[in-house]
Amino acid sequence: MTTEEKLTPMVHGGQNYCFGCGMDNPNGLRLEFYLAEDQSVVCLVEVPERFEGPPGYVHGGVIATLLDEAMSKSVRAKGVAAMTRSMEVDYRRPVPVAQPLRIEGHLVSSEERRHNTEARILDQAGTVLATGRAVFVQVRASRMQRANPDPARSTDTI
Protein backbone atom coordinates (compact mmCIF):
# COMPACT_ATOMS: atom_id res chain seq x y z
CA MET A 1 0.00 0.00 0.00
CA THR A 2 1.41 3.35 -0.96
CA THR A 3 1.19 6.29 1.43
CA GLU A 4 -0.98 8.31 -0.95
CA GLU A 5 -3.52 5.52 -1.42
CA LYS A 6 -6.79 6.23 0.39
CA LEU A 7 -8.58 3.09 1.57
CA THR A 8 -11.85 3.09 3.53
CA PRO A 9 -12.53 0.05 5.76
CA MET A 10 -15.51 -2.12 4.78
CA VAL A 11 -17.29 -3.46 7.84
CA HIS A 12 -19.88 -6.16 8.48
CA GLY A 13 -22.76 -5.67 10.84
CA GLY A 14 -23.50 -8.18 13.57
CA GLN A 15 -21.88 -11.55 13.97
CA ASN A 16 -19.98 -12.85 10.98
CA TYR A 17 -18.81 -16.48 10.84
CA CYS A 18 -17.76 -16.35 7.17
CA PHE A 19 -14.67 -18.51 6.57
CA GLY A 20 -13.07 -15.72 4.51
CA CYS A 21 -13.96 -12.46 6.21
CA GLY A 22 -15.64 -13.44 9.48
CA MET A 23 -13.96 -11.95 12.51
CA ASP A 24 -16.11 -14.24 14.67
CA ASN A 25 -14.69 -17.37 13.00
CA PRO A 26 -11.48 -18.28 14.89
CA ASN A 27 -10.61 -20.90 12.24
CA GLY A 28 -11.11 -18.67 9.20
CA LEU A 29 -8.91 -16.30 7.23
CA ARG A 30 -10.34 -13.18 8.97
CA LEU A 31 -9.72 -11.00 5.92
CA GLU A 32 -10.21 -7.25 6.20
CA PHE A 33 -11.31 -5.40 3.07
CA TYR A 34 -11.05 -1.75 2.10
CA LEU A 35 -12.79 0.30 -0.54
CA ALA A 36 -10.36 2.20 -2.80
CA GLU A 37 -11.13 5.57 -4.37
CA ASP A 38 -11.71 3.87 -7.75
CA GLN A 39 -14.41 1.70 -6.08
CA SER A 40 -12.31 -1.46 -6.27
CA VAL A 41 -11.77 -3.45 -3.08
CA VAL A 42 -8.40 -4.20 -1.52
CA CYS A 43 -7.23 -6.66 1.11
CA LEU A 44 -3.73 -6.56 2.56
CA VAL A 45 -2.90 -9.90 4.17
CA GLU A 46 -0.28 -12.44 5.12
CA VAL A 47 -1.89 -15.89 4.85
CA PRO A 48 -0.96 -17.95 7.94
CA GLU A 49 1.04 -21.15 7.47
CA ARG A 50 -1.94 -23.23 8.66
CA PHE A 51 -3.45 -22.63 5.18
CA GLU A 52 -0.43 -24.15 3.44
CA GLY A 53 -0.81 -26.64 0.60
CA PRO A 54 2.60 -27.37 -0.93
CA PRO A 55 5.41 -26.55 1.53
CA GLY A 56 5.74 -22.77 1.81
CA TYR A 57 2.75 -21.98 -0.40
CA VAL A 58 -0.97 -21.31 0.02
CA HIS A 59 -3.37 -24.18 -0.71
CA GLY A 60 -5.13 -23.81 -4.09
CA GLY A 61 -8.58 -23.88 -2.50
CA VAL A 62 -7.60 -21.03 -0.20
CA ILE A 63 -6.29 -19.05 -3.19
CA ALA A 64 -9.71 -19.50 -4.82
CA THR A 65 -11.33 -18.35 -1.57
CA LEU A 66 -9.18 -15.19 -1.47
CA LEU A 67 -10.23 -14.30 -5.00
CA ASP A 68 -13.89 -15.17 -4.36
CA GLU A 69 -13.94 -12.95 -1.26
CA ALA A 70 -12.50 -9.98 -3.16
CA MET A 71 -15.00 -10.38 -5.98
CA SER A 72 -17.87 -10.78 -3.54
CA LYS A 73 -16.87 -7.59 -1.74
CA SER A 74 -16.73 -5.70 -5.05
CA VAL A 75 -20.43 -6.48 -5.51
CA ARG A 76 -21.27 -5.77 -1.87
CA ALA A 77 -19.58 -2.37 -2.19
CA LYS A 78 -22.46 -1.47 -4.53
CA GLY A 79 -24.99 -2.37 -1.84
CA VAL A 80 -25.98 -5.65 -3.50
CA ALA A 81 -26.43 -8.99 -1.73
CA ALA A 82 -25.19 -11.67 -4.14
CA MET A 83 -23.79 -15.18 -4.23
CA THR A 84 -21.21 -16.79 -6.49
CA ARG A 85 -22.76 -18.55 -9.48
CA SER A 86 -19.60 -19.50 -11.32
CA MET A 87 -15.91 -18.78 -10.93
CA GLU A 88 -12.72 -19.32 -12.91
CA VAL A 89 -9.24 -19.20 -11.36
CA ASP A 90 -5.91 -18.83 -13.14
CA TYR A 91 -3.07 -19.98 -10.87
CA ARG A 92 -0.16 -18.11 -12.46
CA ARG A 93 2.55 -18.54 -9.81
CA PRO A 94 2.72 -20.12 -6.36
CA VAL A 95 1.33 -17.85 -3.63
CA PRO A 96 3.63 -17.82 -0.56
CA VAL A 97 2.34 -18.21 2.99
CA ALA A 98 3.36 -15.72 5.69
CA GLN A 99 4.36 -13.06 3.13
CA PRO A 100 2.64 -9.71 2.44
CA LEU A 101 0.01 -10.04 -0.29
CA ARG A 102 -2.41 -7.62 -1.90
CA ILE A 103 -5.78 -8.85 -3.16
CA GLU A 104 -7.77 -6.58 -5.46
CA GLY A 105 -11.30 -7.08 -6.73
CA HIS A 106 -13.59 -5.03 -8.92
CA LEU A 107 -17.00 -5.12 -10.51
CA VAL A 108 -16.67 -5.31 -14.29
CA SER A 109 -20.33 -5.05 -15.29
CA SER A 110 -23.88 -5.57 -14.07
CA GLU A 111 -27.03 -6.52 -15.92
CA GLU A 112 -30.19 -6.97 -13.87
CA ARG A 113 -29.32 -9.58 -11.20
CA ARG A 114 -26.05 -10.70 -12.85
CA HIS A 115 -22.73 -9.13 -11.77
CA ASN A 116 -19.42 -9.89 -13.52
CA THR A 117 -16.30 -9.47 -11.41
CA GLU A 118 -12.53 -9.89 -11.54
CA ALA A 119 -9.82 -10.18 -8.88
CA ARG A 120 -6.11 -10.74 -8.57
CA ILE A 121 -3.50 -11.57 -5.94
CA LEU A 122 -0.18 -9.73 -6.04
CA ASP A 123 3.05 -10.17 -4.10
CA GLN A 124 5.03 -7.32 -2.53
CA ALA A 125 6.84 -6.63 -5.81
CA GLY A 126 3.53 -6.28 -7.67
CA THR A 127 3.80 -9.60 -9.51
CA VAL A 128 0.40 -11.10 -10.29
CA LEU A 129 0.25 -14.55 -8.70
CA ALA A 130 -3.36 -15.54 -9.38
CA THR A 131 -6.42 -14.08 -11.08
CA GLY A 132 -10.08 -14.87 -11.02
CA ARG A 133 -13.31 -14.08 -12.84
CA ALA A 134 -16.74 -14.77 -11.47
CA VAL A 135 -20.44 -14.24 -11.99
CA PHE A 136 -22.47 -13.29 -8.93
CA VAL A 137 -26.26 -13.42 -8.84
CA GLN A 138 -28.18 -10.97 -6.71
CA VAL A 139 -30.34 -12.55 -4.00
CA ARG A 140 -32.82 -11.13 -1.53
CA ALA A 141 -31.06 -10.06 1.66
CA SER A 142 -33.36 -12.42 3.58
CA ARG A 143 -31.82 -15.34 1.61
CA MET A 144 -28.45 -14.46 3.11
CA GLN A 145 -29.67 -15.42 6.61
CA ARG A 146 -28.47 -18.64 8.18
CA ALA A 147 -30.71 -21.49 6.95
CA ASN A 148 -30.48 -23.49 10.20
CA PRO A 149 -29.41 -21.04 12.88
CA ASP A 150 -27.37 -22.36 15.78
CA PRO A 151 -29.15 -21.12 18.91
CA ALA A 152 -25.82 -21.02 20.76
CA ARG A 153 -24.51 -18.42 18.26
CA SER A 154 -27.76 -16.51 17.73
CA THR A 155 -28.28 -12.99 19.04
CA ASP A 156 -32.03 -13.17 18.36
CA THR A 157 -34.52 -13.45 21.17
CA ILE A 158 -37.80 -15.31 20.96
N, C-alpha and C positions, 0 to 999 in steps of 0.2 A: 504494500500500500504506500503510495507516495504521500508526502505531507500535504500537497495541495488537493488531494482527492477528498471530496466531501461525501461521507457515507452516513445514512440515517438508519439506526437500528430498527429492524422489523420485530415486533413482539407478538406473542400469542396471548390470548386471554384465557384465564382459567387453567385447569390442569392439562398437561400435554404429555402423553405417554408415547408419542411418535418415536419410532426407532431412530429416525434421522435427526429431528430437531427438538425432540421432547426433553426439556430440562428435568421433568419428573421421572424420566426413565434412566435409572442408574446404569443400565446395561447398554444403552444406546450411544450414538455418536455425539449427541448434544450439540449439534451444529447451530451457530448463531449467524443469521443473515442480515445483510444491510442493503438498503436501497440506494443506488448511485444516482447522481444527478441526471444521467441519461435514461433513467427508469429501469436499468438492468439491476439484477441482484448480485451480491458479492458475499462470499463466505471465505474468511481467512482461518485456516485450520491446520493443525498437525494431527494426522490420524494416529491414534495410539497403536502400539505394537500388538495389542490383543486382537486387532482386525487384520492381522497379517495373513497372507495366503502363502506365496512363495517366500522363502527367507528374505527379510528386509523390504518386502513390498506388500502393498495393500491387496487384499483379496478382490478378485474380479467382481463379485457380487456387491461388495462394499463400494467399489468404484461406480458401478451402475446406480447404487443408492445415492451417492454424492451428486451425480448428474441429475437423477430424478428429483431430488430435493431442490436443487437450484432451479430446475425448470418449473416445478410446482410453485415455488415462491414467486417466479416471474409472472405467473397467472394470478396468484393471490394478491400481488402488489396492485393489480387492477381491480381488486375488490370482488373477485370471482371465486366461488367455491367450485373446484374441479378435481377430477381424478384421472390418473393416467389410463389412457386407452391402449396406446402402443408406444414402444420406445425402441430406438436403435442406438447401440453404443459402438464407437470405434476406439479400440484400445491401441493407441499409437505407440506408447512407450510405457515401461513399468512405472508405477506410481509408488514412490518410497513412503514407508511408514516413518513417523516421528520426525518429519521434515516439513518446513513451512510450505503450504500449498494455498493457491487461490482458486476458488471455484466461481465461475461467472455463469449466469443464466439470463436469458432474455426472451421476451415474447416476440415471435416473428410476425404472426398474423392471427386474426380472429374472424370467424364467420359463424354467426349465430352461436350455437353452444360449443363449437369446435375451436380449440386454441392450439396453434402450432408454436413449438418452442425449440430453443437450442441452448446447449450449455457446453462448457469446457473446463478442464482442470489444467492448471499451469503450475510449474515449479517456480522456485525463487528467481531463476534466470529468465522466466517468461516463456519457457519452452512448453508447448501444448503437449500434454501427456495423454489425454483422453477427451473425446467429444461425444455429445449425444444429441439426438433429435427425438422429439416426442409429440404426440397428440394428446391433449387433455380435453375431456368432455365436462362441460359445466353440469353440476348437479345442484339440487335444492340443498340449502344449508342444513335442513333437517335430516337429510340423508347422510350427512357427515357425522352424526351422533353415533355413539357406540351402540352397536346392534344388541349386544347382550351385556349391559352394564354390570360391572363388578361392584356390589354394594359396599365392599370394603374401601373402594377407591372413589366412590361417588360423593359429591358435595351436595347432591339434591336431598331435600327432605320430603317425606311423604305426609 
